[in-house]
Amino acid sequence: MTFSLYSRIIHRSASPISGELIVRELLGQPTLLVEGIPQSGGIVKDLWKKGVKALPKLTKAPNILLLGLGGGSVIHLLKKRWPKARVWAVEIDPQVVAVARTYFGLDKVPGLKMITADALNVVSRHQAGVEKGKFDLVIVDLYLGKVLPKFAEQEEFIEKLKALLTEKSVLVFNHLLDQEGKRTVFEFEEKLKKFFPKIKTLRTVSNELLFVYRGK
């Protein structure tokens, strides 16, 4: 097998939900871009390498809920750390799910259930096995390109996420640090403090991960 030394587009499509989807390949490694914003591979994978490494010890077979799929870079990293993990991945855009299956090997991941649905409905109505007090780890990464749905930072949604956790669970939010994100991230952190006693952050040039703990 030979790899090109230059980045090349191996997939391009238009989604009515997410907008333009592009998969670029460099040296055999794919990267998903939504409206020009990386959603997996490259800097996104590097971000989640640091994020997964920063997570505390969980059970040997944790239940993990991922809200927002992208190309699923974080799923491969989570399964590497916890091979027996059971992962529920919720993605609103069926075209993103199709791209993830085709180009990012998610069909080969054991213990993964991909759910094509609105994360708000899944969390609010406890659909598709998403039940109260069930998850050891919940990751919220709901950006469509660089747009974050308004509900994702509202107190009502945070309260519903809290109901999914046990006292030992961890909740992680991915927050972009573009111009708007830099302005709102502190405000969001203060909002989280109303619901959780312990918050840690991990900041990179482009993102901030907020690690939220239900118990002290």
Secondary structure, 3 states (H helix, E strand, C coil): CCCCCCCEEEEEEEECCCEEEEEEEECCEEEEEECCEECCCHHHHHHHHHHHHHCCCCCCCCEEEEECCCCCHHHHHHHHHCCCCEEEEEECCHHHHHHHHHHCCHHHCCCEEEEECCHHHHHHHCCCCCCCCCEEEEEECCCECCECCHHHHCHHHHHHHHHCEEEEEEEEEEEECCHHHHHHHHHHHHHHCCCCCEEEEEECCCEEEEEEECCC
